Structures are given as structure tokens and as C-alpha cells.
Amino acid sequence: MSGKPKIVITDYDYGDVSIETAILEAAGAEVIALQAKNQEDLFEAAQDCFGMMNQYARIGAETIAHMQQCKVIARFGVGVDIVDVDAASEKGILVTNVRNYCTEEVADHAISLWLTLARKLPVYDKATKSGIWKWQSGAPIHRIRGCVMGIVSFGTIGQAIADRARAFGVEIIVYDPFISPAVVQEYGGQLVDKATLLKKSDYLIMQAPMNDDTRHFLSYDEFAQMKTNAIVVNTGRGPTIDNKALYKALTENQIAAAGLDDPEEEPAKRATWSPDDNPIFALSNVIVTPHAAYYSEESIRMARETAADEVASVLLGKKPNYPVNVPAFAATQK
């Protein structure tokens, strides 16, 4: 052993960890990179690590229980649903994330999925490539201007989506129990309750984080309340939509189409996965992208640098820029 503080990178799909290593070694740390797919893969490394960084691997209470000297857990991203923040706080471990690094990318991706489905581009592409040259092959298609776009969760990304969507002449309505009507009005929208959101939306854009309240935010009852021409786009967490209910809604014409940046099972977080596991992948009125909404070369680099900088700050006794659990962490230090 080097005697240097050990920082464990639980998993990564960036090809290497050169960016993180350069930053953390300059701060005096040793970097250990793993490709963990379950918590058991982390137990040994957790025992003597100073910090842990994770992309997809869950750092739950079981892993945290093995930590004897850990001071910081850093997420390569915004959501911390795959970190047991409460367990970390109880043990005096600071949790950090990376904020606002992919706002532009996710908003662009949501708009792209929406317009692709609204204009039925996959249908036309398939038809023309098979020799069918008829505008009717995509019918019916409806005018976008004047329709209603509902947005679930109106943080920085939801606001960026609204900014883009307004240019197409849609009416914006928002469901978010943690936002003020004044903020929504600044973006030309109206804050509504869930029932109104479901009833009025021609396009429903999900940008919700994952927690107990948002799991299966859209399920059987919700789809039954929606317009039959409705298009659902999810660039938030996959489990916020019940995929069994979505499959039923799509195959029984309760709604028209769906664009998902991640299905409910979140394949990147599983040791093995096949599209055969989820019948959604067999439907022609569904587009699925591989949790790529956040991706650009620039956003990836920013996420990696920022996450590593957060850990380096803690190593050097400085305050990180994006702490998640400061009050609970501070309570353990008294």
C-alpha cells in the first residue's frame, strides 16, 4: 500500500480514468478503479477508502457500513438516488454531486425526442427506405402550434425545455409541488395539479428525479386519464414510468407514442440485460435511447472533472462546491 488516501471509483464507462487520476493524484491520493455491478463488489475496497466516486453502481447502506474512514462519496452526475444519503449522513460522510453540467444536452434531447415523435420521422424513414413515397404513410400528424406541453419537474432542465418549446407555439403547463407559480410564469407557463396535467397535455415531458414519491408517477390510472393522441417523453429517471402500464397504454391506444432515454430497468445498472426483457423495445411507436440525454463530449468532461474536484477539495480540507447533505453531515461533526 502507498499510504496515500485511497479514492475508489466504483464503475465507469468513459474508457479510462485519466482525468480523475490526474486531479486526485495532484491532491495526494491513490486512485483505485473498479467495474462494480453490485454492492458486494465494493465491500473490501470500502473498508479503507477515503472517498468513493460512482457512475451507475449503487452505494447503499450495506457498502457504507463497511466504510471505516470514508469522508466523501461523489456522484458523477446530478441524481443521488443510487447513494444512501441518509446512511452516509449518519456516518458523517459528505455526499456531493455534479449540477448543471448537462442542462443544455438534456433539454436538447427532450425536444429532439418530442419533435421526432410528433412529426413521425421514424415512420416516414422506414416507409421511404422500403419504397413507399407517400405523405400519408405518417398520417395522422397534427399541428404542434396551439397544443399543450406538460412538464413534470421544473428545475433547471425543465426550465430549459420550456424555453425551447415556447418557440414552437405550445402552451406550457407544469406539475412540480416544490416550485412557485411565479417561477413557472417567468417561463410563460402555468402551474397545475396532476389531474389537470394529465387531462390537458398533448405532450408530456418527464424530467423528474427518482424518489419514493416519483416512482411510477405514470402508471395505469394516469395513462387512462390522458388524451389518446398524447406523446410521453422521459429524459428523467426510468422508474418514474411504469413500463408495464406504458406498454398497455401504447398497445391499447390509450396514448400515441413514447420517447424514453432510459427504460424502467435502467440497463446500465444491471450486470446482464437484453431488450427482450422489456416488450417496450418491440413497439414501433417507441424510441429508446441508452441514457444518452446528458451526453456531449463537453458535458462528460465537465462531469468527470467536477466530481474529481469535489473529492480533491475534501482531501485538501476545503469546502466542496456541490454538497448534498451538509446539514446532516454537519450534525455528525459536533
LINFEN-V804088 format. One record per residue. N is the residue number from 0. SS is DSSP state (H for helix, E for strand, C for the rest). OMEGA is omega in degrees with one decimal (none if undefined). D_FIRST is the distance of its C-alpha to the first C-alpha in whole Angstrom. Layout:
n->N ss->SS omega->OMEGA d_first->D_FIRST
n->N ss->SS omega->OMEGA d_first->D_FIRST
//
This chain:
n->0 ss->C omega->-176.4 d_first->0
n->1 ss->C omega->-175.4 d_first->4
n->2 ss->C omega->177.9 d_first->6
n->3 ss->C omega->175.1 d_first->8
n->4 ss->E omega->-175.8 d_first->10
n->5 ss->E omega->175.1 d_first->10
n->6 ss->E omega->-177.9 d_first->13
n->7 ss->E omega->170.5 d_first->14
n->8 ss->E omega->-170.8 d_first->17
n->9 ss->C omega->-177.0 d_first->19
n->10 ss->C omega->-179.5 d_first->21
n->11 ss->C omega->174.5 d_first->23
n->12 ss->C omega->-178.6 d_first->26
n->13 ss->C omega->-178.6 d_first->26
n->14 ss->C omega->176.5 d_first->25
n->15 ss->C omega->178.3 d_first->22
n->16 ss->C omega->-175.7 d_first->20
n->17 ss->H omega->-179.3 d_first->20
n->18 ss->H omega->-179.4 d_first->22
n->19 ss->H omega->-177.7 d_first->20
n->20 ss->H omega->-179.3 d_first->17
n->21 ss->H omega->-178.5 d_first->19
n->22 ss->H omega->-173.8 d_first->20
n->23 ss->H omega->176.1 d_first->17
n->24 ss->H omega->176.5 d_first->15
n->25 ss->H omega->177.4 d_first->18
n->26 ss->C omega->175.3 d_first->17
n->27 ss->C omega->-175.5 d_first->14
n->28 ss->E omega->169.3 d_first->12
n->29 ss->E omega->-177.0 d_first->9
n->30 ss->E omega->176.6 d_first->12
n->31 ss->E omega->-177.8 d_first->12
n->32 ss->E omega->179.3 d_first->15
n->33 ss->C omega->171.0 d_first->17
n->34 ss->C omega->-175.2 d_first->21
n->35 ss->C omega->176.1 d_first->21
n->36 ss->C omega->174.6 d_first->25
n->37 ss->C omega->-174.2 d_first->25
n->38 ss->H omega->-179.6 d_first->23
n->39 ss->H omega->178.7 d_first->22
n->40 ss->H omega->-174.3 d_first->20
n->41 ss->H omega->-170.9 d_first->18
n->42 ss->H omega->-177.4 d_first->18
n->43 ss->H omega->-178.7 d_first->14
n->44 ss->H omega->-177.4 d_first->13
n->45 ss->H omega->-171.1 d_first->15
n->46 ss->C omega->-175.0 d_first->14
n->47 ss->C omega->-179.5 d_first->11
n->48 ss->C omega->172.9 d_first->12
n->49 ss->C omega->-179.2 d_first->14
n->50 ss->E omega->179.0 d_first->16
n->51 ss->E omega->178.6 d_first->17
n->52 ss->E omega->-177.6 d_first->20
n->53 ss->E omega->175.6 d_first->22
n->54 ss->C omega->180.0 d_first->25
n->55 ss->C omega->-175.4 d_first->27
n->56 ss->C omega->179.3 d_first->25
n->57 ss->C omega->171.0 d_first->26
n->58 ss->E omega->-175.5 d_first->24
n->59 ss->C omega->-177.4 d_first->26
n->60 ss->H omega->-179.5 d_first->26
n->61 ss->H omega->178.0 d_first->25
n->62 ss->H omega->-178.6 d_first->22
n->63 ss->H omega->178.2 d_first->22
n->64 ss->H omega->179.3 d_first->23
n->65 ss->C omega->-176.6 d_first->19
n->66 ss->C omega->-178.3 d_first->18
n->67 ss->C omega->-178.3 d_first->17
n->68 ss->C omega->-178.0 d_first->16
n->69 ss->C omega->-179.7 d_first->17
n->70 ss->C omega->-175.0 d_first->19
n->71 ss->E omega->171.0 d_first->20
n->72 ss->E omega->-175.7 d_first->21
n->73 ss->E omega->177.0 d_first->23
n->74 ss->E omega->171.4 d_first->26
n->75 ss->C omega->-177.4 d_first->26
n->76 ss->C omega->-175.5 d_first->30
n->77 ss->C omega->-173.2 d_first->33
n->78 ss->C omega->177.2 d_first->33
n->79 ss->C omega->179.4 d_first->31
n->80 ss->C omega->177.8 d_first->32
n->81 ss->C omega->170.7 d_first->29
n->82 ss->E omega->175.1 d_first->27
n->83 ss->C omega->-174.1 d_first->29
n->84 ss->H omega->179.6 d_first->29
n->85 ss->H omega->179.4 d_first->31
n->86 ss->H omega->177.8 d_first->28
n->87 ss->H omega->-179.4 d_first->26
n->88 ss->H omega->179.8 d_first->28
n->89 ss->H omega->-178.7 d_first->29
n->90 ss->C omega->178.0 d_first->25
n->91 ss->C omega->-179.7 d_first->25
n->92 ss->C omega->178.0 d_first->23
n->93 ss->E omega->175.9 d_first->25
n->94 ss->E omega->177.2 d_first->26
n->95 ss->E omega->173.7 d_first->27
n->96 ss->C omega->178.1 d_first->29
n->97 ss->C omega->-174.7 d_first->30
n->98 ss->C omega->171.4 d_first->34
n->99 ss->C omega->-178.7 d_first->37
n->100 ss->C omega->-174.4 d_first->35
n->101 ss->C omega->-178.7 d_first->37
n->102 ss->H omega->-177.4 d_first->40
n->103 ss->H omega->-177.3 d_first->42
n->104 ss->H omega->-177.7 d_first->41
n->105 ss->H omega->178.4 d_first->41
n->106 ss->H omega->177.2 d_first->45
n->107 ss->H omega->-177.9 d_first->46
n->108 ss->H omega->179.1 d_first->45
n->109 ss->H omega->179.1 d_first->47
n->110 ss->H omega->-180.0 d_first->50
n->111 ss->H omega->177.6 d_first->49
n->112 ss->H omega->-179.8 d_first->49
n->113 ss->H omega->-176.9 d_first->52
n->114 ss->H omega->178.5 d_first->54
n->115 ss->H omega->179.6 d_first->53
n->116 ss->H omega->-178.4 d_first->55
n->117 ss->H omega->179.8 d_first->57
n->118 ss->C omega->175.7 d_first->59
n->119 ss->C omega->-178.8 d_first->58
n->120 ss->H omega->177.4 d_first->57
n->121 ss->H omega->179.4 d_first->55
n->122 ss->H omega->178.7 d_first->58
n->123 ss->H omega->-179.3 d_first->60
n->124 ss->H omega->179.7 d_first->58
n->125 ss->H omega->-178.2 d_first->58
n->126 ss->H omega->-177.4 d_first->62
n->127 ss->H omega->179.4 d_first->62
n->128 ss->H omega->176.3 d_first->60
n->129 ss->C omega->176.2 d_first->62
n->130 ss->C omega->179.5 d_first->65
n->131 ss->C omega->-177.6 d_first->66
n->132 ss->C omega->-178.1 d_first->67
n->133 ss->C omega->175.3 d_first->69
n->134 ss->H omega->-178.6 d_first->68
n->135 ss->H omega->-177.3 d_first->69
n->136 ss->H omega->178.0 d_first->66
n->137 ss->H omega->-174.7 d_first->63
n->138 ss->C omega->-0.4 d_first->66
n->139 ss->C omega->172.2 d_first->66
n->140 ss->C omega->-176.2 d_first->64
n->141 ss->C omega->178.3 d_first->65
n->142 ss->C omega->-179.9 d_first->65
n->143 ss->C omega->-178.6 d_first->62
n->144 ss->C omega->179.8 d_first->64
n->145 ss->C omega->177.1 d_first->65
n->146 ss->C omega->-176.2 d_first->63
n->147 ss->E omega->174.0 d_first->60
n->148 ss->E omega->174.5 d_first->56
n->149 ss->E omega->178.9 d_first->55
n->150 ss->E omega->178.3 d_first->51
n->151 ss->E omega->-177.0 d_first->49
n->152 ss->C omega->-171.4 d_first->46
n->153 ss->C omega->172.4 d_first->47
n->154 ss->C omega->-176.0 d_first->44
n->155 ss->H omega->-178.6 d_first->43
n->156 ss->H omega->177.2 d_first->43
n->157 ss->H omega->178.1 d_first->46
n->158 ss->H omega->178.4 d_first->48
n->159 ss->H omega->176.2 d_first->47
n->160 ss->H omega->179.0 d_first->49
n->161 ss->H omega->178.3 d_first->52
n->162 ss->H omega->-179.0 d_first->52
n->163 ss->H omega->-173.7 d_first->52
n->164 ss->H omega->-177.9 d_first->54
n->165 ss->H omega->-179.4 d_first->57
n->166 ss->H omega->-179.3 d_first->58
n->167 ss->H omega->173.6 d_first->59
n->168 ss->C omega->178.3 d_first->62
n->169 ss->C omega->171.6 d_first->60
n->170 ss->E omega->-177.2 d_first->61
n->171 ss->E omega->168.9 d_first->57
n->172 ss->E omega->-171.4 d_first->57
n->173 ss->E omega->168.4 d_first->53
n->174 ss->E omega->176.7 d_first->52
n->175 ss->C omega->-176.6 d_first->49
n->176 ss->C omega->-176.6 d_first->50
n->177 ss->C omega->-177.7 d_first->48
n->178 ss->C omega->-179.7 d_first->49
n->179 ss->C omega->177.1 d_first->53
n->180 ss->H omega->-177.9 d_first->56
n->181 ss->H omega->179.3 d_first->56
n->182 ss->H omega->179.3 d_first->53
n->183 ss->H omega->-180.0 d_first->54
n->184 ss->H omega->177.4 d_first->57
n->185 ss->H omega->-179.0 d_first->56
n->186 ss->C omega->175.7 d_first->55
n->187 ss->C omega->-177.6 d_first->58
n->188 ss->E omega->178.9 d_first->57
n->189 ss->E omega->177.0 d_first->58
n->190 ss->E omega->-177.3 d_first->56
n->191 ss->C omega->174.8 d_first->57
n->192 ss->C omega->-174.7 d_first->57
n->193 ss->H omega->-178.7 d_first->55
n->194 ss->H omega->178.6 d_first->59
n->195 ss->H omega->177.8 d_first->60
n->196 ss->H omega->-177.5 d_first->57
n->197 ss->H omega->-176.1 d_first->57
n->198 ss->H omega->-170.6 d_first->61
n->199 ss->H omega->-169.4 d_first->61
n->200 ss->C omega->167.6 d_first->59
n->201 ss->C omega->176.9 d_first->59
n->202 ss->E omega->-179.0 d_first->56
n->203 ss->E omega->-177.3 d_first->53
n->204 ss->E omega->179.6 d_first->50
n->205 ss->E omega->176.5 d_first->47
n->206 ss->C omega->-172.0 d_first->44
n->207 ss->C omega->171.4 d_first->43
n->208 ss->C omega->-178.7 d_first->39
n->209 ss->C omega->172.8 d_first->38
n->210 ss->C omega->-176.6 d_first->39
n->211 ss->C omega->-177.8 d_first->41
n->212 ss->C omega->-175.3 d_first->44
n->213 ss->C omega->177.5 d_first->44
n->214 ss->C omega->-177.2 d_first->43
n->215 ss->C omega->174.0 d_first->46
n->216 ss->C omega->172.2 d_first->48
n->217 ss->E omega->178.1 d_first->50
n->218 ss->C omega->-172.6 d_first->51
n->219 ss->H omega->-176.9 d_first->54
n->220 ss->H omega->-177.5 d_first->56
n->221 ss->H omega->-179.9 d_first->55
n->222 ss->H omega->179.5 d_first->56
n->223 ss->H omega->-179.2 d_first->59
n->224 ss->C omega->-173.2 d_first->60
n->225 ss->C omega->177.0 d_first->59
n->226 ss->C omega->-179.6 d_first->62
n->227 ss->C omega->177.2 d_first->62
n->228 ss->C omega->-174.1 d_first->62
n->229 ss->C omega->174.2 d_first->58
n->230 ss->E omega->179.5 d_first->55
n->231 ss->E omega->175.7 d_first->52
n->232 ss->E omega->179.2 d_first->49
n->233 ss->E omega->172.4 d_first->45
n->234 ss->C omega->171.8 d_first->43
n->235 ss->C omega->-177.1 d_first->41
n->236 ss->C omega->-177.1 d_first->39
n->237 ss->H omega->-175.9 d_first->40
n->238 ss->H omega->174.9 d_first->41
n->239 ss->H omega->174.7 d_first->43
n->240 ss->E omega->175.3 d_first->46
n->241 ss->C omega->-173.8 d_first->47
n->242 ss->H omega->175.8 d_first->47
n->243 ss->H omega->177.9 d_first->49
n->244 ss->H omega->178.8 d_first->52
n->245 ss->H omega->178.4 d_first->51
n->246 ss->H omega->178.9 d_first->52
n->247 ss->H omega->-178.5 d_first->55
n->248 ss->H omega->-178.9 d_first->56
n->249 ss->H omega->-177.6 d_first->56
n->250 ss->H omega->178.1 d_first->58
n->251 ss->C omega->175.1 d_first->60
n->252 ss->C omega->172.6 d_first->61
n->253 ss->C omega->172.5 d_first->60
n->254 ss->C omega->-171.1 d_first->58
n->255 ss->C omega->-172.2 d_first->58
n->256 ss->E omega->178.7 d_first->55
n->257 ss->E omega->172.5 d_first->51
n->258 ss->E omega->-174.8 d_first->48
n->259 ss->E omega->173.0 d_first->45
n->260 ss->C omega->178.7 d_first->42
n->261 ss->C omega->175.4 d_first->40
n->262 ss->C omega->-174.3 d_first->41
n->263 ss->C omega->-175.5 d_first->41
n->264 ss->C omega->179.6 d_first->38
n->265 ss->C omega->-172.3 d_first->36
n->266 ss->H omega->-177.4 d_first->35
n->267 ss->H omega->-179.3 d_first->32
n->268 ss->H omega->-178.6 d_first->30
n->269 ss->C omega->178.6 d_first->31
n->270 ss->C omega->176.6 d_first->30
n->271 ss->C omega->-178.9 d_first->33
n->272 ss->C omega->174.4 d_first->36
n->273 ss->C omega->176.0 d_first->40
n->274 ss->H omega->176.8 d_first->43
n->275 ss->H omega->179.5 d_first->45
n->276 ss->H omega->-173.1 d_first->43
n->277 ss->C omega->-176.9 d_first->45
n->278 ss->H omega->176.7 d_first->49
n->279 ss->H omega->-174.7 d_first->48
n->280 ss->H omega->-178.8 d_first->47
n->281 ss->H omega->-174.6 d_first->51
n->282 ss->C omega->-178.1 d_first->53
n->283 ss->C omega->-179.8 d_first->54
n->284 ss->C omega->177.6 d_first->55
n->285 ss->E omega->170.6 d_first->51
n->286 ss->E omega->177.2 d_first->48
n->287 ss->E omega->173.8 d_first->45
n->288 ss->C omega->-168.9 d_first->42
n->289 ss->C omega->-177.5 d_first->38
n->290 ss->C omega->-174.5 d_first->37
n->291 ss->C omega->-175.1 d_first->37
n->292 ss->C omega->-176.8 d_first->40
n->293 ss->C omega->-167.6 d_first->37
n->294 ss->C omega->156.2 d_first->36
n->295 ss->C omega->178.1 d_first->37
n->296 ss->H omega->-178.3 d_first->35
n->297 ss->H omega->-177.7 d_first->35
n->298 ss->H omega->178.8 d_first->34
n->299 ss->H omega->-179.6 d_first->31
n->300 ss->H omega->179.7 d_first->30
n->301 ss->H omega->179.4 d_first->31
n->302 ss->H omega->-178.2 d_first->29
n->303 ss->H omega->-179.5 d_first->26
n->304 ss->H omega->-177.0 d_first->26
n->305 ss->H omega->179.3 d_first->27
n->306 ss->H omega->179.1 d_first->24
n->307 ss->H omega->177.9 d_first->22
n->308 ss->H omega->178.3 d_first->24
n->309 ss->H omega->178.9 d_first->24
n->310 ss->H omega->179.4 d_first->20
n->311 ss->H omega->178.3 d_first->20
n->312 ss->H omega->179.0 d_first->23
n->313 ss->H omega->177.0 d_first->21
n->314 ss->H omega->-175.7 d_first->18
n->315 ss->C omega->177.2 d_first->21
n->316 ss->C omega->180.0 d_first->23
n->317 ss->C omega->178.1 d_first->26
n->318 ss->C omega->176.9 d_first->28
n->319 ss->C omega->-177.4 d_first->27
n->320 ss->C omega->-172.1 d_first->30
n->321 ss->C omega->176.9 d_first->31
n->322 ss->E omega->-178.5 d_first->30
n->323 ss->C omega->-169.6 d_first->31
n->324 ss->C omega->-175.8 d_first->31
n->325 ss->H omega->-177.5 d_first->32
n->326 ss->H omega->-179.0 d_first->34
n->327 ss->H omega->177.4 d_first->32
n->328 ss->H omega->-178.5 d_first->29
n->329 ss->H omega->-179.9 d_first->31
n->330 ss->H omega->-179.5 d_first->33
n->331 ss->H omega->-176.5 d_first->29
n->332 ss->C omega->-178.7 d_first->29
n->333 ss->C omega->none d_first->32
//
